[in-house]
Amino acid sequence: MLDTGRNLTHQLTHQLGAAIVQGQYAIDKSFPTEAELSQQFNISRSVTREAVKMLTAKGLIASRPRQGIRVMPSTHWNMFDADVLGWTLNARPSLELLREFTQLRMAIEPEAAALAAENASDGPRIKAIGDALARMKKADEGQDDPLVADIEFHCAILSASNNRFFYQLRDFIQVALRVSIASTNQLKGVLAANYEDHKRIYDAICAGEREQAAAAVKVLLVEVMDLINRSLVKPR
């Protein structure tokens, strides 16, 4: 049942989206019609129509002539959509998926750090990285949330890159990092990220050292990738 005190369209979208990702609806098979959804959830056709539109925009379903609504293969899902990514990670946070995400990070974050170093004179944005680093230090001392601080650090670098495309990846990165960092820390047997590794990134950015900033990020991500790869080859 949906909570009538909250936005019904978003509730239905999240409930159906999560169900699709979890495999409760077979890929490339028929999906309930808007009328069937309205009856099933006891809500209006306008609500179900909007939810279907949102799921279609996210690539989870599609309407085909004479076939009605069909569930699409995962290759069609918009993985840059924070909702889709969240549903996927919550449903099946596999090491293979985390490896793909880390590969994307390796393609983006070193360059973002290099750009942040070029913009070292941008006081407020560089300060945001430093503030996140300070939170990581406090987390080491048990005075802050280590996961939140770590995510804030990496997203602050995207912002400091002053690249609009990188900046718009922040929601996507935040969602994926929440699962990725927790999973890799668990594989390493630690509760928090290495403060000194992150401080080296920050120091290079503050010094305007583009190559050093990128290299410091690569060191961190290569460690994550190696950890994931080693875990993938272990017998399960």
C-alpha positions in Angstrom: 0.0 0.0 0.0 1.1 3.6 -0.7 1.2 6.3 1.9 -1.5 8.7 1.0 0.2 11.5 3.0 3.1 11.5 0.5 3.5 12.2 -3.2 1.8 9.1 -4.7 3.5 9.4 -8.1 7.0 9.3 -6.6 6.0 6.5 -4.2 4.7 4.4 -7.0 7.7 5.1 -9.3 10.1 4.0 -6.5 8.1 0.9 -5.6 7.8 -0.2 -9.2 11.3 0.8 -10.2 12.8 -1.2 -7.3 10.6 -4.2 -8.2 11.8 -4.1 -11.8 15.5 -4.0 -10.8 14.9 -6.8 -8.3 13.6 -9.0 -11.1 10.0 -9.1 -9.9 8.9 -8.3 -13.5 10.5 -10.4 -16.2 12.7 -8.7 -18.8 11.1 -8.1 -22.2 7.8 -9.4 -20.9 4.5 -7.6 -20.5 4.1 -5.1 -17.6 0.8 -4.2 -15.9 -1.3 -1.7 -17.8 -2.1 1.7 -16.3 -5.6 0.5 -15.5 -4.2 -2.6 -13.8 -1.8 -0.6 -11.7 -4.6 1.8 -10.7 -6.7 -1.1 -9.5 -3.8 -2.9 -7.8 -2.6 0.2 -5.8 -6.1 1.8 -5.5 -4.9 5.1 -7.0 -6.0 7.3 -9.9 -5.1 6.7 -13.5 -3.3 10.1 -13.6 -0.9 8.9 -10.8 -0.1 5.7 -12.6 0.2 7.5 -15.9 2.8 9.8 -14.5 4.7 7.0 -12.8 4.8 5.1 -16.1 6.2 8.2 -17.8 8.9 8.5 -15.2 9.9 4.8 -15.4 10.0 5.1 -19.2 12.3 8.2 -19.0 14.6 6.2 -16.8 14.8 3.4 -19.4 13.2 0.7 -17.3 10.1 0.2 -19.4 8.9 1.0 -22.9 5.6 1.0 -24.8 5.6 -0.9 -28.0 2.8 -1.0 -30.7 0.4 -3.9 -30.1 2.6 -5.2 -27.3 1.8 -2.7 -24.5 4.3 -1.9 -21.8 7.4 -4.1 -21.7 10.2 -4.3 -19.2 13.5 -3.3 -20.8 16.9 -5.1 -20.4 19.3 -3.6 -18.0 21.5 -2.3 -20.9 18.7 0.2 -21.6 18.5 1.5 -18.0 19.8 5.0 -17.4 22.5 4.1 -14.9 23.4 7.8 -14.5 19.9 8.3 -13.0 20.4 8.4 -9.2 17.2 6.5 -8.6 18.1 3.7 -11.0 21.6 3.4 -9.6 20.2 3.3 -6.1 17.7 0.6 -6.9 20.4 -1.4 -8.6 23.0 -1.1 -5.9 20.4 -1.9 -3.2 19.1 -4.9 -5.0 22.5 -6.4 -6.1 25.6 -4.5 -5.1 27.9 -7.0 -7.0 31.6 -6.7 -7.2 31.3 -6.6 -11.0 29.1 -3.5 -10.7 31.4 -1.9 -8.2 34.3 -2.5 -10.6 32.5 -0.8 -13.4 31.8 2.2 -11.2 35.4 2.4 -10.1 36.5 2.3 -13.7 34.3 5.3 -14.3 35.8 7.0 -11.3 39.3 6.4 -12.7 38.2 8.1 -15.9 36.7 11.2 -14.2 38.1 11.9 -10.7 41.8 12.3 -11.5 41.0 14.9 -14.1 38.5 16.6 -11.7 41.3 16.9 -9.2 43.7 18.3 -11.8 41.1 20.9 -12.7 40.5 21.7 -9.1 44.3 22.3 -8.8 44.1 24.7 -11.7 41.4 26.5 -9.8 43.3 26.6 -6.5 42.5 30.3 -6.2 38.8 29.6 -6.0 38.6 30.0 -2.2 35.1 28.8 -1.4 35.3 25.6 -3.4 38.7 24.7 -2.3 37.6 25.4 1.3 34.8 22.9 0.8 37.4 20.2 0.1 39.3 21.2 3.2 36.2 21.2 5.3 35.4 17.6 4.1 38.9 16.6 4.9 38.6 18.0 8.4 35.4 16.0 8.8 37.3 12.9 7.8 39.9 13.7 10.5 37.1 14.0 13.1 35.6 10.7 11.9 39.0 9.0 12.6 38.6 10.3 16.2 35.0 9.1 16.4 33.4 12.5 16.2 31.8 12.3 12.7 30.4 9.9 10.2 33.3 8.5 8.1 31.2 7.5 5.1 29.5 10.9 4.9 32.8 12.8 5.2 34.4 10.6 2.6 31.6 11.2 0.1 31.6 14.9 0.8 35.3 15.1 0.0 35.1 13.4 -3.4 32.0 15.4 -4.4 33.7 18.7 -3.3 36.5 17.9 -5.8 33.9 17.5 -8.6 32.5 20.9 -7.7 36.0 22.5 -7.5 36.7 21.3 -11.0 34.5 24.1 -12.2 33.3 21.7 -15.0 29.5 21.7 -15.3 29.4 18.1 -16.6 31.5 16.8 -13.7 29.4 18.8 -11.2 26.2 17.3 -12.5 27.5 13.8 -11.8 27.5 14.7 -8.0 24.1 13.0 -7.3 25.1 9.9 -9.2 28.5 9.8 -7.5 27.0 10.3 -4.0 24.6 7.4 -4.5 27.2 5.0 -5.8 29.9 6.0 -3.3 27.6 5.2 -0.4 27.6 1.5 -1.4 31.1 1.4 -3.0 33.0 2.9 -0.1 31.1 0.8 2.5 31.8 -2.3 0.4 35.5 -1.7 -0.2 36.1 -0.7 3.4 34.5 -3.9 4.5 36.8 -5.8 2.1 39.8 -4.0 3.6 38.6 -4.7 7.1 38.5 -1.0 8.0 35.7 1.4 9.0 37.0 4.6 7.4 39.1 5.8 4.5 42.8 6.6 4.9 43.0 10.2 6.0 46.6 10.7 4.8 45.8 9.5 1.3 43.1 12.1 1.0 45.2 14.8 2.6 47.8 14.3 -0.2 45.1 14.9 -2.8 44.0 18.1 -0.9 47.6 19.4 -0.5 48.3 19.0 -4.2 45.1 20.8 -5.1 45.9 23.6 -2.7 49.4 23.9 -4.1 48.0 24.1 -7.7 49.9 21.0 -8.6 47.8 19.5 -11.4 49.8 16.4 -12.1 50.4 15.5 -8.5 46.7 16.0 -7.6 45.6 13.6 -10.4 48.3 11.1 -9.4 47.2 11.1 -5.8 43.7 10.3 -6.8 44.9 7.5 -9.1 46.8 5.9 -6.3 43.7 5.8 -4.2 41.5 4.4 -7.0 44.1 1.8 -8.1 44.1 0.5 -4.6 40.3 0.2 -4.7 40.4 -1.5 -8.1 43.1 -4.0 -7.0 41.0 -4.9 -4.0 37.9 -5.5 -6.0 39.8 -7.5 -8.6 41.5 -9.7 -5.9 38.1 -10.3 -4.3 36.6 -11.3 -7.7 39.1 -14.1 -8.3 38.7 -15.5 -4.8 36.5 -18.7 -4.5 33.0 -17.8 -3.3 
